[in-house]
Amino acid sequence: MIAGLAVLALIAVGAVLQGVNNLYWQLSWYLPSWIVQPVFALVFAGFVLLLVQLAWPWLRTITGKARPGAAASLPPPGNRREAAAQNLAAIDQTLDRVRDAVEREALRQERQRMQAELERGDLVIVLFGTGSAGKTSLIRALLQELVGKVGAAMGSTSETQRYRLRLRSLQRAVVLVDTPGILEAGAAGLERERLARDQASKADLLLLVVDGDLRAAELEVFEALAGLGKRLMLVLNKCDLRGEQEEARLLQLLRQRSRDHIAAEDVIPASAAPQSVPMPGGRPLQPAAEVDALLRRIAAVLHADGEELIADNLLLQCRRLSEASRSLLTRQRRSDCEAIVDRYMWIGAGVLAVTPLPGLDLLGAAAVNAQMVVEIARIYGISMSRQSAQDLALSVGRTMAGLGLVKGGVSLLSAALSLN
């Protein structure tokens, strides 16, 4: 490395001296003797100032210390909550470098929502399913079992509804989220499904409610929800409409279809709104909802894994937000780099145009290109070390020296051909 730099320095010094000599003789040929030295001094001083201006930011980057804003390396997180907190801090640093105010504000609001969830930490349970699966009836039955009397009957859900409650022996509150039905036709149905999927992406625990075997479209939804990386339960509702044998057959079939994604005990039967039974000579009998098995399973999961569910959910959301902010920053950096390349292209052309000395034009172009790389590295937050700068200078110098040899060889060949 040192020998290569020494050879490159000797070549550069020789080219500079030869160029200076050629410039002096050319000025002596075209100008009066009394004005040659002042003009030569002005031209040489201007070229030196140009090189200093181009090289100064590069030298400052090489010799300077690390940027004061550079974040110190953080210790590895002890758990998922600490990892989520570190991700939020990294997202803040990324957003501070984003210039687009609208997109930055949207990402910052999402980051604030996640920070509030990290601090408050409610356990969010989202019910997902078709409009006829009985999600709303299931939420009503769960609320009635947990808090007693429930108000007026709830109908089909066209918008997201949230119900916050507390369970005994559980420190955190539980939020039940009723989402719009999925797999509905029309633009309105697609919009409601988008809202439902958005809520599912923010859930700690997902309940997919079905009223029979998984149809092809429901199986695709189930696999998509399982792919979110969240805890998922499959609830077979309306079991009162079937006999015990049919219910057992459906449960076995659902467990077989879902065995690659969830445990068998997470496929649970329920009857949220049993049909009334006619009574001779009296009012029909309304059986109570059968959601005890579902409640026991939810309680067991929340007590055993509630903290991990929240941490996993926040970590997943942090990663998605981090990817979105990095993508935005990447687009901004690409735009800045294109502007820098365009600017230095014109600077390089100007250096080649105003430099009459053979060899010095190549050195000027090398300095311009090296400074361009340094500025691009600064945009990406990379602080070049001395060794990296030396490698860059050597690489650019070799390239320019090769170009100079080719140019000189072509000139000699042209001269030889003209003599012949």
N, C-alpha and C positions, 0 to 999 in steps of 0.2 A: 504493500500500500504506500509506504513512505517513498520507495524508489519510483513508483509510478507517478506520485505527486511531484517529485523532484524533476522527473523528465518532462512532465507537463508544464511545470513552471519554467524550465529552461526553454522549451519550445515557445511558450507565451512571451518570455522576455525577448527572445530572438526575433519573434514576429513583430513585437512592439518597436524594437530598435530599428529594424529594417523599414517598418512603416513610417516611423518618424523621419528617418533619413530620406525616404522617397517623397514624403510630404514636403520636407524642406527644399529639396531640389526642384520639385514641381512649382512651389511658390516662387523660388528664385528665377525660374524660367519665365513665368507669366507676370511677375510684379517687379517694380523697381527695387533696387537693393536696400534703399533706406526704409522701406515699409515691410520687407519680408519678415524680419524678426518680430515686430509687434503683431502682425497677422498670425504668424506661426504660434506665438505665445497665446493669443486669444483662442485659436482653434484647439490647441492642445489643452488649455485650461477648461474650455467648455466640455471637451470629451471626458476629461478626468472627473469633472463635476457630475456629468451624466452617469458615469460608472459608479461614483460614490452614492448618488441618489438611488440607483437601482440596488446596490449591494447593502446599503445601510440597514433596511428592515431585515434582510436575511442575516446579517452579522448580529443584529440585536436578538433575533430569534435563537441563533446558535449559542451565543455567550450568555444570554439572559437566563434567569431562573424560571422555574415553572410558573405558569399563569396563576395569579393570586386567586382567581375564581375556580381553579381546578379543585374538584372534590377529593378529599383524602379517602384512601381506601377504607371501607367500613368493615368491621368484624362480621363474620358470617352470622346470620340470624339464628337465634336459639330455637325458634318455633315459627309456625306459619304466620302468626299475627305480627311478629317482628319483621318477617320477610315482606308482608303486605305494607307495613309502615315504611320500610326502606324503599319499596317500589314507589310509594306515594311521594317520598322525598325526591327520588330520581325523576319522577314525572314533573315535579315542580321545576327542577333544573332544566328539563327539556322545554317546558312551556315558556320559560323565561327567554328562550332563544327564538321563539316563534314570533314572527312579525305580523302575521295575518290576525287582526283583532277579532274578527267574527269567529273564526275557527278556534282561536286560542280561548275565547270566552266560553264557547260551548264545551270544550274539553275541561276547562277549569271548573265549570259548574258540575260536570260529572265527577271530577276529582273531589270536590267539596261534598257531594252526596256520599261518596265512598268513605270519606273521612268521618262523616257523621255516623255512618253504619259501623265503622271501626270503633268509634267511641261509645255509641249507645248499644250496638250489638243485639238488636232484636233478631229472633229466629224467624225467618221468613219461609212460610210454606205456601207454595203456589200450586193450585189445582188446575189441571190442563186436560182438555178433552173436547169432544164434539158437543154441539148444543143439546143433543138428546141423551147424553150420557148421564145427566143428573148431577153435575158439579155443584150447582147452586143448592139443590136439595141436600147434598152431602154436607156442604158447609153449614146449612141451617141445622142439620142433625148434630153436627159436631158442636156448634155453638150451644144448642139446647142441652146437650150432655154436659158441657163444661161450665156454662154460666146460668143455666136454668131457662126461664121464660125468654122467648124471642119475640120480637115485635111482629108486624104484619108480614104476611107471606111474601117471600122474595120470588120474583119471576126469572125469566131468562135474562142473562147478562149480556148487554151490548157494550158495556164499558167495564174497565177494571174496578173492582170493589175490594177494599181492604178492611179487615176486622182485627183489632188488636185486643189481646186478652192475656191473662196470666194463669199459669198452671202452678199448682202446689208443688213444693220442693224443687222448683225450677227458678233460678235467679233471674233469668232473662225473660222478657215478654215474648209472646208468640204472635205473629201476624199471619192471618189466613188471607190469601189473595185469591179472589174469584176472577178468572180471566174470561174473555169472550170465547164463544165456541169456535172451533177450527173446522176446516174442510167445508166451508160454506161457499156457495156460488156467488159470483158478482164481485164488483170492485169493493163494495162495502165489506163483504166477507173476507176478502184478501187483506183489507186494512185491519179488520178485527183480529185476524190471525197474526198479522205482523205485531200488533200490540201484545197479543198473548205470548208470542215467542220472545219479545223483548222482556216481559216480566219473568219468563222462565229463565232467561240468562242471568237474572239478578237473584234467583231463589237460593236458599240454603238447602231446602228439601223440596223435591218435586213429586206430586201425586198425579199420575196419568189415570183418569177415570174412564172406564169402558163399560159397556152394557152387554158385552158378549165376546166372542172370539175376535182377535185382532184382524181387521180387514187389511187389505194391502196398503191403503193410504194410512191407516192408523199404525201399521207396522213401520212404515217409513218415518212417521212422527216419533214413534217410540225410539227407534234407532238414532234419530237426530237428537232427541233429548238425552239419551244415554251418552252420545258423543260430546255433550257439554262438560262431562267430567263431574257431574253433581250426583248426590245421593238421590235415587229414584225408586219410587214404589208404584206398583201397578194395582189399581183398585177395581175389582169386578163388582159393579153396582147392580141393583135391581135383582138381587138373588131371590127375593120373595116371589118372583114370577116363575121360578124353576123349582123342580123337585130336588131332593138331596143328591140323587145320582147325577142329574144333569149339572148341578153346581159343582160336584166333585170332578166330573169329566172336564168341564170348562177350566177349572182351576189347574188341573193337571196339564191341559193343553197350553194354557197361558204360561205356566212355569217352564214347559219345554221350549216354547218360542222365545222366552226371555232369559234362558239360563246363561247365555253368554254375556249378559250385561248386569243382571241383578240376582240376588239370592232368592231361593225358593220361598223363604219366609216373608219376603217383601212383595209377594203376590197375595193380596188379602181380599176376602169377600166382604161385602157390605150391602145393606138394604136401607137406603136413606129415607125413602118415602113409601113404605109398604102400602099396597092397595087395601082399602077397607073391606071388611068381611061382613056380608049381609047377615043380620040376625032376625030370626022369625019374630014378628010382632013387636019389633023395637028398632032403635036407631042402629045403623051399621057400626060395627066395632072397628076402631082404627088402631091397628097394632103399632107398637112403639118401634122406632127406628133401631136397626141392628148395626151399630157401628162400634161395639165394644172391642172387637178384635182389632179394628183399625186404630182406635184410640190407644189400646195397649201397645201396639207396635210403634206408633208415633212417639208415645211417652218413653218407651224403651230406647229408641234411637236418639231422641233429644237428650235424655239423661246420660246415655253412654257416650255419644259422639257430638253433642251440641256444639261444644267449643271448636272441635275440629271441622264441623260443617260450616260454621261461620268463617273460620280462618281459610278453609279451602275456597269458599265462595269469594271472599274478598281478594284472595290471591289470584284467582282466575280473572276477576274483573280488573284487578290492577294490571295483569299481563295484557289484557285486551286494550285497556286504555293506554298502556305504555306503547304497544304496537301502533295504535292510531297516532299518538303524538310523535313517535319516531318516524312514521311514514310521512307525516306533515313536515317534520323538520328535514327529512331527506329531500322532499320536493323543493323546499326552500333552498337547501344547500346546492342542489343541482342547478337551480336557476342562478344562484350567486356565482357558481363556478363557470357557467356558460358566459356570464358577463365578464368575469376575470379573463377567461381565455380570449374573448373577443377584444378586450382592452389591450392585453399584452400582445396580441397579434398585430395590432396597429403600432404599438410601441416598438416591437421588433422590426417591423417594416420601416419605421422612421429611423431607427438606429442604422440599419443597413443602407438607407438612402443617404444619410448625412455623414457616413464614415467613409472617407476616400481611401483609407489605408488598407492594403491587402493584409489579411490576417486579423486585424483589429475588428473588422466587421463580424468575423466569426466569434471572437471573444465577447463582443457586445451582445450578439444573439444568445450566446451561452449564458451570460449574466441575466438577460431578460427571461430566458426560459427557466433558469434556476429560481429566480425570484417569483415567477408565476407559480411554480410548484410549492414554494414556501407559503404563499398566500392561500393556495388551495388547501394545503395542510392545516393552516390556521382556521379556515372555515370549518373543517371537520374536527377541530379541537385537538389537533395533533401538534405537539411541540417537538420540533426536530432536534435531535441531539447533535453534538459535534461530529460524531462518527457518521451519522446519517447525512449530514451536510457535506462532509468530505466525499462520501460515496457518490452523492448527487453531483458534486462539482466534477469529480473524476469521470463519471459516466457522460455528463454533458460535454466535458472537454474532449474526451475521446471521440465522441460523435462529431463534434465540430472539427477536430483535427483530421478525422477521416474525410469529412467533406472538403476540408482545405486541400488535402493531398489529391483527392479526386479532381478538384477544380484546377490545381496546379498541373496535374498530369494531362488533363485535357488541353490546357493552354500550351504546354510544351509540345504535345502531339500536333496541335493546330499550327504552331510555328514551324515544326519540322515539315509538315505537309506543304506549307506555303513556300518554304525554301526549295523544296523539290519541284 
